[in-house]
Structure formats: structure tokens, C-alpha cells
Amino acid sequence: MYRLSRFNCIDGKPDEDQVEVWAESYFYSIMNILNAFFSQVDVPETIARMSCIPFDELVAEELDDESPEVIAIAVNKTLELLEMEMELLQAYLGDE
């Protein structure tokens, strides 16, 4: 069966930049939703709760009709963004 991807392919490989832009958009959409909840708790609780969210599984589920290569690119970018977000929270915690 022919699968239609939402991402362009260049020389048979997914456009990594396009996949990463999608991953950034997806991650920040989730974070916008979660911020409403996290604004009600302190930073240590936010860090603990964020570490329990399976961002990689959410991305993989959202892209379940895409190739494993696309999913890997998106998951890696999302985890990179999550790590940066957690580092920012840890830095804020260190300033208290």
C-alpha cells in the first residue's frame, strides 16, 4: 500500500528540517497546554511531573503512519527540546 507522508523527501530521505520544524511546533503546542497546569505548582513539582510525560511516545503515536526514520528524527528533536526545557527549569531552581 502506498503511504502519503506529510513531509517532503529529498533523494529518498525525509526532509530533516521539515520534520524538526513539525516536532518543535508539536512540542510547544503540548507545552502551551501543560503550562496552564504547571503554573499552579512550584518548580520542583513541575520538573517531577514533566519527567513523567512520555513525549517520545506521544510523538511516535502522532506520526504512526510515517516511516521509522521520520519518527526517529521527530522524537530526537522533541527530546532535545525537552532537555533544554528541563535545564531551564533546573537553572531557575538553582537561583532560589
N, CA, C and O atoms as a CHARMM CRD file, in Angstrom:
* protein
*
  384
    1    1 MET  N      0.83700  -1.17800   0.00000 PROA 1      0.00000
    2    1 MET  CA     0.00000   0.00000   0.00000 PROA 1      0.00000
    3    1 MET  C      0.88200   1.24100   0.00000 PROA 1      0.00000
    4    1 MET  O      1.91100   1.27400   0.67600 PROA 1      0.00000
    5    2 TYR  N      0.49300   2.23800  -0.73800 PROA 2      0.00000
    6    2 TYR  CA     1.23800   3.49000  -0.83500 PROA 2      0.00000
    7    2 TYR  C      0.87600   4.39200   0.32800 PROA 2      0.00000
    8    2 TYR  O     -0.29900   4.64600   0.59500 PROA 2      0.00000
    9    3 ARG  N      1.90500   4.87500   1.01800 PROA 3      0.00000
   10    3 ARG  CA     1.67700   5.78700   2.13900 PROA 3      0.00000
   11    3 ARG  C      2.03500   7.20300   1.70900 PROA 3      0.00000
   12    3 ARG  O      3.08100   7.43400   1.10400 PROA 3      0.00000
   13    4 LEU  N      1.18000   8.11800   2.01900 PROA 4      0.00000
   14    4 LEU  CA     1.41900   9.51800   1.71700 PROA 4      0.00000
   15    4 LEU  C      1.93600  10.19200   2.98100 PROA 4      0.00000
   16    4 LEU  O      1.25700  10.22200   4.00700 PROA 4      0.00000
   17    5 SER  N      3.13400  10.72500   2.89200 PROA 5      0.00000
   18    5 SER  CA     3.75700  11.37500   4.04100 PROA 5      0.00000
   19    5 SER  C      3.40800  12.85200   4.05900 PROA 5      0.00000
   20    5 SER  O      3.20500  13.46400   3.01100 PROA 5      0.00000
   21    6 ARG  N      3.33900  13.41700   5.24600 PROA 6      0.00000
   22    6 ARG  CA     3.12000  14.86200   5.36400 PROA 6      0.00000
   23    6 ARG  C      4.42000  15.62600   5.17500 PROA 6      0.00000
   24    6 ARG  O      4.41900  16.85700   5.15200 PROA 6      0.00000
   25    7 PHE  N      5.53900  14.90300   5.03700 PROA 7      0.00000
   26    7 PHE  CA     6.85300  15.51600   4.88800 PROA 7      0.00000
   27    7 PHE  C      7.42400  15.23700   3.50400 PROA 7      0.00000
   28    7 PHE  O      7.18000  14.18500   2.91300 PROA 7      0.00000
   29    8 ASN  N      8.18700  16.19700   3.00400 PROA 8      0.00000
   30    8 ASN  CA     8.84900  16.02600   1.71200 PROA 8      0.00000
   31    8 ASN  C     10.02800  15.07800   1.85600 PROA 8      0.00000
   32    8 ASN  O     10.60100  14.92600   2.93500 PROA 8      0.00000
   33    9 CYS  N     10.37400  14.44600   0.74100 PROA 9      0.00000
   34    9 CYS  CA    11.56500  13.60400   0.68700 PROA 9      0.00000
   35    9 CYS  C     12.55300  14.23100  -0.28500 PROA 9      0.00000
   36    9 CYS  O     12.17200  14.73400  -1.34200 PROA 9      0.00000
   37   10 ILE  N     13.81600  14.19300   0.08600 PROA 10     0.00000
   38   10 ILE  CA    14.88400  14.68100  -0.77100 PROA 10     0.00000
   39   10 ILE  C     15.82500  13.51200  -1.00600 PROA 10     0.00000
   40   10 ILE  O     16.43800  12.99600  -0.07200 PROA 10     0.00000
   41   11 ASP  N     15.93300  13.10100  -2.25800 PROA 11     0.00000
   42   11 ASP  CA    16.75500  11.94200  -2.62600 PROA 11     0.00000
   43   11 ASP  C     16.36800  10.70400  -1.82200 PROA 11     0.00000
   44   11 ASP  O     17.23100   9.93900  -1.39200 PROA 11     0.00000
   45   12 GLY  N     15.07700  10.51600  -1.62300 PROA 12     0.00000
   46   12 GLY  CA    14.57600   9.34000  -0.93100 PROA 12     0.00000
   47   12 GLY  C     14.64600   9.39500   0.58100 PROA 12     0.00000
   48   12 GLY  O     14.28300   8.43400   1.25900 PROA 12     0.00000
   49   13 LYS  N     15.11300  10.51700   1.11600 PROA 13     0.00000
   50   13 LYS  CA    15.20300  10.65600   2.57200 PROA 13     0.00000
   51   13 LYS  C     14.28700  11.78200   3.01900 PROA 13     0.00000
   52   13 LYS  O     14.10000  12.75500   2.28800 PROA 13     0.00000
   53   14 PRO  N     13.71300  11.66500   4.21100 PROA 14     0.00000
   54   14 PRO  CA    12.82700  12.72400   4.70600 PROA 14     0.00000
   55   14 PRO  C     13.58300  14.04400   4.86500 PROA 14     0.00000
   56   14 PRO  O     14.76100  14.06200   5.22000 PROA 14     0.00000
   57   15 ASP  N     12.89100  15.12800   4.59900 PROA 15     0.00000
   58   15 ASP  CA    13.45600  16.46200   4.79000 PROA 15     0.00000
   59   15 ASP  C     13.57700  16.69600   6.29600 PROA 15     0.00000
   60   15 ASP  O     12.59300  16.98900   6.97400 PROA 15     0.00000
   61   16 GLU  N     14.79100  16.56200   6.79800 PROA 16     0.00000
   62   16 GLU  CA    15.02500  16.62600   8.24600 PROA 16     0.00000
   63   16 GLU  C     14.59500  17.96300   8.83500 PROA 16     0.00000
   64   16 GLU  O     14.02200  18.00700   9.92400 PROA 16     0.00000
   65   17 ASP  N     14.86600  19.04400   8.12600 PROA 17     0.00000
   66   17 ASP  CA    14.46900  20.36400   8.62600 PROA 17     0.00000
   67   17 ASP  C     12.95600  20.46200   8.77800 PROA 17     0.00000
   68   17 ASP  O     12.45700  21.00000   9.76700 PROA 17     0.00000
   69   18 GLN  N     12.23800  19.94300   7.80500 PROA 18     0.00000
   70   18 GLN  CA    10.77800  19.99400   7.84800 PROA 18     0.00000
   71   18 GLN  C     10.24100  19.16200   9.01500 PROA 18     0.00000
   72   18 GLN  O      9.30200  19.57600   9.69400 PROA 18     0.00000
   73   19 VAL  N     10.82900  18.01000   9.24200 PROA 19     0.00000
   74   19 VAL  CA    10.40500  17.15000  10.35300 PROA 19     0.00000
   75   19 VAL  C     10.71600  17.83200  11.68600 PROA 19     0.00000
   76   19 VAL  O      9.90500  17.78800  12.61100 PROA 19     0.00000
   77   20 GLU  N     11.88200  18.45900  11.78400 PROA 20     0.00000
   78   20 GLU  CA    12.24800  19.14000  13.02700 PROA 20     0.00000
   79   20 GLU  C     11.34700  20.34200  13.30300 PROA 20     0.00000
   80   20 GLU  O     11.00700  20.60900  14.45500 PROA 20     0.00000
   81   21 VAL  N     10.96200  21.06100  12.26200 PROA 21     0.00000
   82   21 VAL  CA    10.03000  22.18200  12.44300 PROA 21     0.00000
   83   21 VAL  C      8.69700  21.65600  12.95800 PROA 21     0.00000
   84   21 VAL  O      8.09300  22.25200  13.85000 PROA 21     0.00000
   85   22 TRP  N      8.23900  20.54500  12.39900 PROA 22     0.00000
   86   22 TRP  CA     6.99400  19.94000  12.88000 PROA 22     0.00000
   87   22 TRP  C      7.14000  19.54800  14.35600 PROA 22     0.00000
   88   22 TRP  O      6.24400  19.80500  15.16000 PROA 22     0.00000
   89   23 ALA  N      8.27300  18.92400  14.70700 PROA 23     0.00000
   90   23 ALA  CA     8.48900  18.47400  16.08600 PROA 23     0.00000
   91   23 ALA  C      8.49200  19.65700  17.05200 PROA 23     0.00000
   92   23 ALA  O      7.92500  19.57100  18.14100 PROA 23     0.00000
   93   24 GLU  N      9.12600  20.75800  16.65700 PROA 24     0.00000
   94   24 GLU  CA     9.12700  21.95700  17.50000 PROA 24     0.00000
   95   24 GLU  C      7.70900  22.47400  17.71300 PROA 24     0.00000
   96   24 GLU  O      7.31500  22.80100  18.83200 PROA 24     0.00000
   97   25 SER  N      6.96200  22.54200  16.64100 PROA 25     0.00000
   98   25 SER  CA     5.58500  23.02400  16.72500 PROA 25     0.00000
   99   25 SER  C      4.74800  22.11500  17.62700 PROA 25     0.00000
  100   25 SER  O      3.97800  22.59500  18.45800 PROA 25     0.00000
  101   26 TYR  N      4.90000  20.82200  17.45900 PROA 26     0.00000
  102   26 TYR  CA     4.15600  19.85200  18.26000 PROA 26     0.00000
  103   26 TYR  C      4.53500  19.96900  19.73700 PROA 26     0.00000
  104   26 TYR  O      3.66400  19.99900  20.60600 PROA 26     0.00000
  105   27 PHE  N      5.83300  20.03500  20.01300 PROA 27     0.00000
  106   27 PHE  CA     6.31000  20.13300  21.39400 PROA 27     0.00000
  107   27 PHE  C      5.76900  21.38800  22.07200 PROA 27     0.00000
  108   27 PHE  O      5.25900  21.32700  23.19100 PROA 27     0.00000
  109   28 TYR  N      5.88200  22.52600  21.38900 PROA 28     0.00000
  110   28 TYR  CA     5.44000  23.77300  22.01600 PROA 28     0.00000
  111   28 TYR  C      3.91900  23.85400  22.12900 PROA 28     0.00000
  112   28 TYR  O      3.40300  24.54700  23.00600 PROA 28     0.00000
  113   29 SER  N      3.20800  23.16700  21.27100 PROA 29     0.00000
  114   29 SER  CA     1.74900  23.08800  21.42800 PROA 29     0.00000
  115   29 SER  C      1.39200  22.32800  22.70300 PROA 29     0.00000
  116   29 SER  O      0.50900  22.73400  23.45700 PROA 29     0.00000
  117   30 ILE  N      2.08600  21.23300  22.92600 PROA 30     0.00000
  118   30 ILE  CA     1.86100  20.46600  24.15300 PROA 30     0.00000
  119   30 ILE  C      2.25000  21.29700  25.37400 PROA 30     0.00000
  120   30 ILE  O      1.53000  21.32000  26.37200 PROA 30     0.00000
  121   31 MET  N      3.38500  21.97600  25.28900 PROA 31     0.00000
  122   31 MET  CA     3.84400  22.78800  26.41900 PROA 31     0.00000
  123   31 MET  C      2.86600  23.91900  26.72600 PROA 31     0.00000
  124   31 MET  O      2.65800  24.24800  27.89400 PROA 31     0.00000
  125   32 ASN  N      2.26700  24.51300  25.71000 PROA 32     0.00000
  126   32 ASN  CA     1.26700  25.56200  25.95200 PROA 32     0.00000
  127   32 ASN  C      0.08400  25.02200  26.74600 PROA 32     0.00000
  128   32 ASN  O     -0.43500  25.69600  27.63600 PROA 32     0.00000
  129   33 ILE  N     -0.32800  23.83100  26.42700 PROA 33     0.00000
  130   33 ILE  CA    -1.43200  23.20600  27.16100 PROA 33     0.00000
  131   33 ILE  C     -1.01100  22.90800  28.60200 PROA 33     0.00000
  132   33 ILE  O     -1.75300  23.18200  29.54600 PROA 33     0.00000
  133   34 LEU  N      0.17700  22.34700  28.75500 PROA 34     0.00000
  134   34 LEU  CA     0.65600  21.96200  30.08500 PROA 34     0.00000
  135   34 LEU  C      0.96700  23.15600  30.97500 PROA 34     0.00000
  136   34 LEU  O      0.84500  23.06300  32.19600 PROA 34     0.00000
  137   35 ASN  N      1.36500  24.26700  30.38400 PROA 35     0.00000
  138   35 ASN  CA     1.71200  25.44500  31.18300 PROA 35     0.00000
  139   35 ASN  C      0.55400  25.91500  32.05400 PROA 35     0.00000
  140   35 ASN  O      0.77300  26.44300  33.14400 PROA 35     0.00000
  141   36 ALA  N     -0.66000  25.73200  31.58700 PROA 36     0.00000
  142   36 ALA  CA    -1.82300  26.10500  32.40100 PROA 36     0.00000
  143   36 ALA  C     -1.85700  25.29200  33.69600 PROA 36     0.00000
  144   36 ALA  O     -2.24200  25.80700  34.74600 PROA 36     0.00000
  145   37 PHE  N     -1.45900  24.04300  33.62100 PROA 37     0.00000
  146   37 PHE  CA    -1.42500  23.19300  34.81200 PROA 37     0.00000
  147   37 PHE  C     -0.18200  23.46600  35.65200 PROA 37     0.00000
  148   37 PHE  O     -0.25500  23.54100  36.87900 PROA 37     0.00000
  149   38 PHE  N      0.96000  23.61300  34.98000 PROA 38     0.00000
  150   38 PHE  CA     2.21500  23.80500  35.70200 PROA 38     0.00000
  151   38 PHE  C      2.28300  25.15300  36.40200 PROA 38     0.00000
  152   38 PHE  O      3.05800  25.31400  37.34500 PROA 38     0.00000
  153   39 SER  N      1.50500  26.10700  35.97000 PROA 39     0.00000
  154   39 SER  CA     1.51900  27.41300  36.63300 PROA 39     0.00000
  155   39 SER  C      0.91000  27.33700  38.03600 PROA 39     0.00000
  156   39 SER  O      1.06000  28.26200  38.83400 PROA 39     0.00000
  157   40 GLN  N      0.22800  26.24100  38.32800 PROA 40     0.00000
  158   40 GLN  CA    -0.41600  26.06400  39.62800 PROA 40     0.00000
  159   40 GLN  C      0.46500  25.34700  40.65300 PROA 40     0.00000
  160   40 GLN  O      0.09200  25.22700  41.82000 PROA 40     0.00000
  161   41 VAL  N      1.63700  24.87100  40.21400 PROA 41     0.00000
  162   41 VAL  CA     2.52800  24.13900  41.12500 PROA 41     0.00000
  163   41 VAL  C      3.91500  24.78600  41.11600 PROA 41     0.00000
  164   41 VAL  O      4.24000  25.57400  40.22800 PROA 41     0.00000
  165   42 ASP  N      4.71800  24.44200  42.11000 PROA 42     0.00000
  166   42 ASP  CA     6.05800  25.02300  42.17500 PROA 42     0.00000
  167   42 ASP  C      7.00400  24.31600  41.19900 PROA 42     0.00000
  168   42 ASP  O      6.65600  23.29300  40.60900 PROA 42     0.00000
  169   43 VAL  N      8.19600  24.87500  41.04200 PROA 43     0.00000
  170   43 VAL  CA     9.14900  24.38400  40.04000 PROA 43     0.00000
  171   43 VAL  C      9.56500  22.93300  40.27500 PROA 43     0.00000
  172   43 VAL  O      9.57900  22.16200  39.31500 PROA 43     0.00000
  173   44 PRO  N      9.90400  22.51800  41.49300 PROA 44     0.00000
  174   44 PRO  CA    10.26900  21.10800  41.67900 PROA 44     0.00000
  175   44 PRO  C      9.14800  20.14300  41.26500 PROA 44     0.00000
  176   44 PRO  O      9.40700  19.09100  40.68100 PROA 44     0.00000
  177   45 GLU  N      7.91800  20.51400  41.57300 PROA 45     0.00000
  178   45 GLU  CA     6.77800  19.66900  41.18100 PROA 45     0.00000
  179   45 GLU  C      6.62100  19.66000  39.66300 PROA 45     0.00000
  180   45 GLU  O      6.30100  18.62500  39.07800 PROA 45     0.00000
  181   46 THR  N      6.84000  20.79000  39.03400 PROA 46     0.00000
  182   46 THR  CA     6.77100  20.87100  37.57100 PROA 46     0.00000
  183   46 THR  C      7.80900  19.95000  36.94300 PROA 46     0.00000
  184   46 THR  O      7.50500  19.21300  36.00500 PROA 46     0.00000
  185   47 ILE  N      9.02700  19.99300  37.45700 PROA 47     0.00000
  186   47 ILE  CA    10.09400  19.13400  36.93500 PROA 47     0.00000
  187   47 ILE  C      9.72000  17.66500  37.10000 PROA 47     0.00000
  188   47 ILE  O      9.88900  16.87000  36.17600 PROA 47     0.00000
  189   48 ALA  N      9.21700  17.31200  38.26200 PROA 48     0.00000
  190   48 ALA  CA     8.82700  15.92100  38.51600 PROA 48     0.00000
  191   48 ALA  C      7.71500  15.47100  37.57200 PROA 48     0.00000
  192   48 ALA  O      7.75900  14.36700  37.02900 PROA 48     0.00000
  193   49 ARG  N      6.73200  16.32300  37.38400 PROA 49     0.00000
  194   49 ARG  CA     5.60500  15.95600  36.51400 PROA 49     0.00000
  195   49 ARG  C      6.02200  15.88600  35.04800 PROA 49     0.00000
  196   49 ARG  O      5.59500  14.99100  34.31800 PROA 49     0.00000
  197   50 MET  N      6.85700  16.83100  34.61900 PROA 50     0.00000
  198   50 MET  CA     7.30400  16.81000  33.22000 PROA 50     0.00000
  199   50 MET  C      8.12500  15.57000  32.91300 PROA 50     0.00000
  200   50 MET  O      8.06400  15.03900  31.80400 PROA 50     0.00000
  201   51 SER  N      8.89300  15.11000  33.89000 PROA 51     0.00000
  202   51 SER  CA     9.72600  13.92800  33.66000 PROA 51     0.00000
  203   51 SER  C      8.88600  12.66000  33.50100 PROA 51     0.00000
  204   51 SER  O      9.38400  11.64700  33.01100 PROA 51     0.00000
  205   52 CYS  N      7.63100  12.71000  33.90700 PROA 52     0.00000
  206   52 CYS  CA     6.73500  11.55200  33.78500 PROA 52     0.00000
  207   52 CYS  C      5.98700  11.50700  32.45100 PROA 52     0.00000
  208   52 CYS  O      5.36700  10.49600  32.12300 PROA 52     0.00000
  209   53 ILE  N      6.04100  12.57800  31.69600 PROA 53     0.00000
  210   53 ILE  CA     5.29100  12.64300  30.43800 PROA 53     0.00000
  211   53 ILE  C      6.08900  11.93500  29.34800 PROA 53     0.00000
  212   53 ILE  O      7.24400  12.28800  29.11200 PROA 53     0.00000
  213   54 PRO  N      5.50100  10.94800  28.68100 PROA 54     0.00000
  214   54 PRO  CA     6.22000  10.20600  27.64100 PROA 54     0.00000
  215   54 PRO  C      6.19400  10.95000  26.29200 PROA 54     0.00000
  216   54 PRO  O      5.50700  10.53300  25.35900 PROA 54     0.00000
  217   55 PHE  N      6.94500  12.04700  26.20600 PROA 55     0.00000
  218   55 PHE  CA     6.93900  12.85200  24.98700 PROA 55     0.00000
  219   55 PHE  C      7.30600  12.02400  23.75900 PROA 55     0.00000
  220   55 PHE  O      6.72100  12.20600  22.69100 PROA 55     0.00000
  221   56 ASP  N      8.26900  11.11900  23.90600 PROA 56     0.00000
  222   56 ASP  CA     8.67400  10.30000  22.76900 PROA 56     0.00000
  223   56 ASP  C      7.52500   9.42900  22.26700 PROA 56     0.00000
  224   56 ASP  O      7.34000   9.27000  21.06100 PROA 56     0.00000
  225   57 GLU  N      6.76300   8.87200  23.18800 PROA 57     0.00000
  226   57 GLU  CA     5.62100   8.04000  22.79500 PROA 57     0.00000
  227   57 GLU  C      4.51600   8.87400  22.15600 PROA 57     0.00000
  228   57 GLU  O      3.86400   8.42400  21.21400 PROA 57     0.00000
  229   58 LEU  N      4.30500  10.07800  22.66000 PROA 58     0.00000
  230   58 LEU  CA     3.28600  10.95500  22.07500 PROA 58     0.00000
  231   58 LEU  C      3.63000  11.30500  20.63200 PROA 58     0.00000
  232   58 LEU  O      2.76600  11.29000  19.75600 PROA 58     0.00000
  233   59 VAL  N      4.90000  11.62100  20.39600 PROA 59     0.00000
  234   59 VAL  CA     5.34600  11.95100  19.03900 PROA 59     0.00000
  235   59 VAL  C      5.21200  10.73500  18.13400 PROA 59     0.00000
  236   59 VAL  O      4.69200  10.83800  17.02200 PROA 59     0.00000
  237   60 ALA  N      5.67800   9.58900  18.60400 PROA 60     0.00000
  238   60 ALA  CA     5.60400   8.36700  17.80000 PROA 60     0.00000
  239   60 ALA  C      4.15700   8.01300  17.46900 PROA 60     0.00000
  240   60 ALA  O      3.86100   7.57500  16.35700 PROA 60     0.00000
  241   61 GLU  N      3.26900   8.20000  18.41900 PROA 61     0.00000
  242   61 GLU  CA     1.85200   7.91900  18.18200 PROA 61     0.00000
  243   61 GLU  C      1.26400   8.88900  17.15600 PROA 61     0.00000
  244   61 GLU  O      0.48700   8.49100  16.28800 PROA 61     0.00000
  245   62 GLU  N      1.63600  10.14400  17.26300 PROA 62     0.00000
  246   62 GLU  CA     1.13800  11.15200  16.32100 PROA 62     0.00000
  247   62 GLU  C      1.62800  10.87000  14.90200 PROA 62     0.00000
  248   62 GLU  O      0.94200  11.18300  13.92900 PROA 62     0.00000
  249   63 LEU  N      2.80500  10.28500  14.78900 PROA 63     0.00000
  250   63 LEU  CA     3.40500  10.02100  13.47700 PROA 63     0.00000
  251   63 LEU  C      3.38300   8.53700  13.11700 PROA 63     0.00000
  252   63 LEU  O      4.21200   8.08600  12.32600 PROA 63     0.00000
  253   64 ASP  N      2.46100   7.78200  13.67500 PROA 64     0.00000
  254   64 ASP  CA     2.46700   6.33400  13.46700 PROA 64     0.00000
  255   64 ASP  C      2.32400   5.91000  12.01600 PROA 64     0.00000
  256   64 ASP  O      2.64200   4.76900  11.68200 PROA 64     0.00000
  257   65 ASP  N      1.85500   6.79300  11.14500 PROA 65     0.00000
  258   65 ASP  CA     1.72700   6.45400   9.72800 PROA 65     0.00000
  259   65 ASP  C      2.94900   6.88500   8.91400 PROA 65     0.00000
  260   65 ASP  O      2.95400   6.75300   7.69000 PROA 65     0.00000
  261   66 GLU  N      3.97000   7.39200   9.57700 PROA 66     0.00000
  262   66 GLU  CA     5.19600   7.83400   8.91200 PROA 66     0.00000
  263   66 GLU  C      6.27400   6.75100   9.00800 PROA 66     0.00000
  264   66 GLU  O      6.12400   5.76700   9.73100 PROA 66     0.00000
  265   67 SER  N      7.35000   6.95400   8.27200 PROA 67     0.00000
  266   67 SER  CA     8.45400   5.99100   8.27800 PROA 67     0.00000
  267   67 SER  C      9.19100   6.03400   9.61800 PROA 67     0.00000
  268   67 SER  O      9.15000   7.04100  10.32500 PROA 67     0.00000
  269   68 PRO  N      9.85700   4.94800   9.95600 PROA 68     0.00000
  270   68 PRO  CA    10.63800   4.93300  11.20000 PROA 68     0.00000
  271   68 PRO  C     11.70000   6.04200  11.23300 PROA 68     0.00000
  272   68 PRO  O     12.01900   6.56700  12.29900 PROA 68     0.00000
  273   69 GLU  N     12.23600   6.38900  10.07600 PROA 69     0.00000
  274   69 GLU  CA    13.24800   7.44800  10.01500 PROA 69     0.00000
  275   69 GLU  C     12.65200   8.80300  10.40300 PROA 69     0.00000
  276   69 GLU  O     13.27000   9.56700  11.14300 PROA 69     0.00000
  277   70 VAL  N     11.45700   9.09500   9.90400 PROA 70     0.00000
  278   70 VAL  CA    10.77200  10.34300  10.25300 PROA 70     0.00000
  279   70 VAL  C     10.47900  10.37100  11.75000 PROA 70     0.00000
  280   70 VAL  O     10.70900  11.38000  12.41500 PROA 70     0.00000
  281   71 ILE  N      9.97700   9.27300  12.26700 PROA 71     0.00000
  282   71 ILE  CA     9.65300   9.19600  13.69300 PROA 71     0.00000
  283   71 ILE  C     10.90900   9.41400  14.53500 PROA 71     0.00000
  284   71 ILE  O     10.86900  10.13000  15.53500 PROA 71     0.00000
  285   72 ALA  N     12.01800   8.80200  14.13700 PROA 72     0.00000
  286   72 ALA  CA    13.26600   8.95200  14.89200 PROA 72     0.00000
  287   72 ALA  C     13.73800  10.40200  14.90800 PROA 72     0.00000
  288   72 ALA  O     14.16300  10.90100  15.94900 PROA 72     0.00000
  289   73 ILE  N     13.66800  11.07800  13.77600 PROA 73     0.00000
  290   73 ILE  CA    14.07300  12.48600  13.69800 PROA 73     0.00000
  291   73 ILE  C     13.20100  13.32500  14.62700 PROA 73     0.00000
  292   73 ILE  O     13.70700  14.14300  15.39500 PROA 73     0.00000
  293   74 ALA  N     11.88900  13.11600  14.55100 PROA 74     0.00000
  294   74 ALA  CA    10.95500  13.90700  15.35800 PROA 74     0.00000
  295   74 ALA  C     11.11600  13.62400  16.85000 PROA 74     0.00000
  296   74 ALA  O     11.09000  14.54800  17.66300 PROA 74     0.00000
  297   75 VAL  N     11.28100  12.36700  17.20600 PROA 75     0.00000
  298   75 VAL  CA    11.46200  12.00800  18.61600 PROA 75     0.00000
  299   75 VAL  C     12.75300  12.61800  19.15200 PROA 75     0.00000
  300   75 VAL  O     12.76600  13.17700  20.24900 PROA 75     0.00000
  301   76 ASN  N     13.83400  12.51700  18.38900 PROA 76     0.00000
  302   76 ASN  CA    15.11100  13.08200  18.83600 PROA 76     0.00000
  303   76 ASN  C     15.01600  14.58600  19.04100 PROA 76     0.00000
  304   76 ASN  O     15.53000  15.11100  20.02900 PROA 76     0.00000
  305   77 LYS  N     14.36500  15.28100  18.12000 PROA 77     0.00000
  306   77 LYS  CA    14.21600  16.73500  18.25400 PROA 77     0.00000
  307   77 LYS  C     13.36100  17.07300  19.47300 PROA 77     0.00000
  308   77 LYS  O     13.68200  17.99600  20.22100 PROA 77     0.00000
  309   78 THR  N     12.28900  16.33700  19.67000 PROA 78     0.00000
  310   78 THR  CA    11.40800  16.58100  20.81000 PROA 78     0.00000
  311   78 THR  C     12.14000  16.34800  22.12800 PROA 78     0.00000
  312   78 THR  O     11.99900  17.13700  23.06300 PROA 78     0.00000
  313   79 LEU  N     12.91200  15.28100  22.20700 PROA 79     0.00000
  314   79 LEU  CA    13.66400  15.00500  23.43300 PROA 79     0.00000
  315   79 LEU  C     14.74300  16.06400  23.66800 PROA 79     0.00000
  316   79 LEU  O     15.04500  16.40600  24.81100 PROA 79     0.00000
  317   80 GLU  N     15.31600  16.57700  22.58700 PROA 80     0.00000
  318   80 GLU  CA    16.28900  17.67000  22.70300 PROA 80     0.00000
  319   80 GLU  C     15.62100  18.92300  23.27800 PROA 80     0.00000
  320   80 GLU  O     16.17500  19.58400  24.15600 PROA 80     0.00000
  321   81 LEU  N     14.43700  19.23900  22.77700 PROA 81     0.00000
  322   81 LEU  CA    13.69200  20.39600  23.28300 PROA 81     0.00000
  323   81 LEU  C     13.28700  20.19300  24.74000 PROA 81     0.00000
  324   81 LEU  O     13.34900  21.12500  25.54300 PROA 81     0.00000
  325   82 LEU  N     12.87900  18.99000  25.07300 PROA 82     0.00000
  326   82 LEU  CA    12.51300  18.67500  26.45700 PROA 82     0.00000
  327   82 LEU  C     13.71200  18.84800  27.38300 PROA 82     0.00000
  328   82 LEU  O     13.58800  19.40800  28.47200 PROA 82     0.00000
  329   83 GLU  N     14.86200  18.36800  26.95100 PROA 83     0.00000
  330   83 GLU  CA    16.07000  18.50600  27.76000 PROA 83     0.00000
  331   83 GLU  C     16.39700  19.98300  28.00100 PROA 83     0.00000
  332   83 GLU  O     16.76600  20.36800  29.11100 PROA 83     0.00000
  333   84 MET  N     16.26100  20.79700  26.96600 PROA 84     0.00000
  334   84 MET  CA    16.51300  22.23400  27.12500 PROA 84     0.00000
  335   84 MET  C     15.51900  22.85600  28.10000 PROA 84     0.00000
  336   84 MET  O     15.89100  23.68200  28.93300 PROA 84     0.00000
  337   85 GLU  N     14.26700  22.46100  27.99300 PROA 85     0.00000
  338   85 GLU  CA    13.23100  22.98300  28.89400 PROA 85     0.00000
  339   85 GLU  C     13.52100  22.58300  30.34400 PROA 85     0.00000
  340   85 GLU  O     13.37200  23.39400  31.25800 PROA 85     0.00000
  341   86 MET  N     13.92800  21.34900  30.54200 PROA 86     0.00000
  342   86 MET  CA    14.24200  20.87100  31.89000 PROA 86     0.00000
  343   86 MET  C     15.47500  21.58600  32.45200 PROA 86     0.00000
  344   86 MET  O     15.52700  21.89600  33.64200 PROA 86     0.00000
  345   87 GLU  N     16.46300  21.84700  31.59700 PROA 87     0.00000
  346   87 GLU  CA    17.64900  22.58100  32.04100 PROA 87     0.00000
  347   87 GLU  C     17.28700  23.99800  32.47300 PROA 87     0.00000
  348   87 GLU  O     17.82500  24.50900  33.45500 PROA 87     0.00000
  349   88 LEU  N     16.38100  24.62800  31.74100 PROA 88     0.00000
  350   88 LEU  CA    15.92600  25.96700  32.12700 PROA 88     0.00000
  351   88 LEU  C     15.23600  25.94100  33.48900 PROA 88     0.00000
  352   88 LEU  O     15.47200  26.80800  34.33000 PROA 88     0.00000
  353   89 LEU  N     14.39300  24.95100  33.69400 PROA 89     0.00000
  354   89 LEU  CA    13.71300  24.82700  34.98200 PROA 89     0.00000
  355   89 LEU  C     14.70900  24.56100  36.10900 PROA 89     0.00000
  356   89 LEU  O     14.59100  25.13100  37.19400 PROA 89     0.00000
  357   90 GLN  N     15.68600  23.69700  35.85100 PROA 90     0.00000
  358   90 GLN  CA    16.71000  23.40600  36.86000 PROA 90     0.00000
  359   90 GLN  C     17.52200  24.65500  37.18300 PROA 90     0.00000
  360   90 GLN  O     17.86100  24.89700  38.34100 PROA 90     0.00000
  361   91 ALA  N     17.83300  25.44800  36.15700 PROA 91     0.00000
  362   91 ALA  CA    18.58500  26.68700  36.37600 PROA 91     0.00000
  363   91 ALA  C     17.77400  27.66000  37.22500 PROA 91     0.00000
  364   91 ALA  O     18.31200  28.32200  38.11200 PROA 91     0.00000
  365   92 TYR  N     16.48600  27.73800  36.94600 PROA 92     0.00000
  366   92 TYR  CA    15.61400  28.60300  37.73900 PROA 92     0.00000
  367   92 TYR  C     15.58900  28.14100  39.19100 PROA 92     0.00000
  368   92 TYR  O     15.60800  28.95200  40.11700 PROA 92     0.00000
  369   93 LEU  N     15.54700  26.84900  39.36900 PROA 93     0.00000
  370   93 LEU  CA    15.53000  26.27600  40.71200 PROA 93     0.00000
  371   93 LEU  C     16.83000  26.57900  41.45000 PROA 93     0.00000
  372   93 LEU  O     16.82300  26.79900  42.66100 PROA 93     0.00000
  373   94 GLY  N     17.94100  26.58900  40.72400 PROA 94     0.00000
  374   94 GLY  CA    19.23700  26.87300  41.32400 PROA 94     0.00000
  375   94 GLY  C     19.37900  28.30200  41.79000 PROA 94     0.00000
  376   94 GLY  O     20.20200  28.59100  42.65900 PROA 94     0.00000
  377   95 ASP  N     18.58300  29.21400  41.22100 PROA 95     0.00000
  378   95 ASP  CA    18.65400  30.62900  41.58700 PROA 95     0.00000
  379   95 ASP  C     17.87500  30.94900  42.85100 PROA 95     0.00000
  380   95 ASP  O     18.01300  32.04400  43.39800 PROA 95     0.00000
  381   96 GLU  N     17.06400  30.02100  43.32300 PROA 96     0.00000
  382   96 GLU  CA    16.22900  30.30200  44.50400 PROA 96     0.00000
  383   96 GLU  C     17.03900  30.29500  45.77600 PROA 96     0.00000
  384   96 GLU  O     16.49200  30.51300  46.85800 PROA 96     0.00000
